[in-house]
Amino acid sequence: MIFLDNASTTKIKPEAISEIERSHALFYNPSALSGKSLEVRKEIDAAKQKICKALGVDYNNNLIITGSATEADNLAIFGSAKKTGDQFVFGAGEHQAVFASANELKLRGFNVVFAPLNKFGEVDLDKLKEILLKPTAFVSIMHVSNETGAINDISKISRLVKSFWPNAIFHSDGVQAFGKIPTNVLKLGVDLYSISGHKVGAPKGIGALYVKNISKLKPIIYGGGQEFGLRSGTENTEYILAFSKVASNFEIEKSYNHAKKLSNIVRAYFEGKDGIKINSSTAASPYILSLSFEGVRGETLVHVLEEKGVVVGTGSACSSKKTTNRTLEAIGLCQKQIEGAIRISFSNENGEEEVLKACEIIEEGYRTLLEKLR
Ligand code: PLP
């Protein structure tokens, strides 16, 4: 099977598995007082230091471990939502973890505004500037789009936000960026940055939120006061250690170049072919490619391809009325192109030959499906 849906999740890495196995012996509660517990606490702090290093900072009480990036996004947003009034700004193409939270904020009486995207899938900076003319409490713009791979220039955007509203809190969802492109949070100028384990070969069910200043955030989970009171609940030692192991082995440049090679193979294969459109801009992250196959439904194509041994993602979600995709709509694709969208996403595990083979299978699957529908 050729797995090209790595933006949805990745295969757990052997070093993560062995770290989980090693940590089984470290079962003591890190908050208890025994010497063994203290050892576990030290292991967790060392692990957090490694994750922070991958974020370009020293661990200094500035990383909150969560059960997922969805939770990290929720903590960033609801933990910053103190008073209604000044606006909360979100990119129009944010992942559901942010988008649904933004909609919930709106229901709770907050002033929520969405910043439109340009045709490349990035937040439109001119439109964002217009939005920022009004008093702003919080801005959340994702680093890399999970749909198109579009990269937002987060350091530029954070400077822009702070130039308008120095006290505004700036959050970025870095899930599709972490381990793939440089994610130095100091250079990015973020106050809050969400990451996820299972997108980079660590287990599912672990994420983290980098928090520049923990005193500005309030918890969304209450209890025993772990994680500086911001995320109560006994720490998941096994997964924290596994995540940190993976994060300390990142080879950003090498992996990026590999993904770029794979992405170029797909681009070169499909470029200019009848009925097929490459939706991702060439400036996007090479790990994610959105393509549209006109005349078929993306989800049907995905099933056809799975039968032929190729796993890709859909680029759209079906509601009862029509097939929608906020991001693809926002970048101006027509309904047919949205309906026929699929998402190809790579990891280090993929090789050049299998990607080329997958392209042939995808094209053949598409043409056959199209024929059947005629
Ligand atoms: N944000 C982005 C951009 C994502 O791609 C994902 C996962 O699909 C998430 C957040 C949610 O991550 P998790 O599965 O860890 O909750």
Residues whose N, C-alpha, C, O or C-beta is under 5 A from the ligand:
A	BS01	PLP	A7 S8 S68 A69 T70 H95 A97 V144 N146 D173 V175 Q176 S196 I206 G207
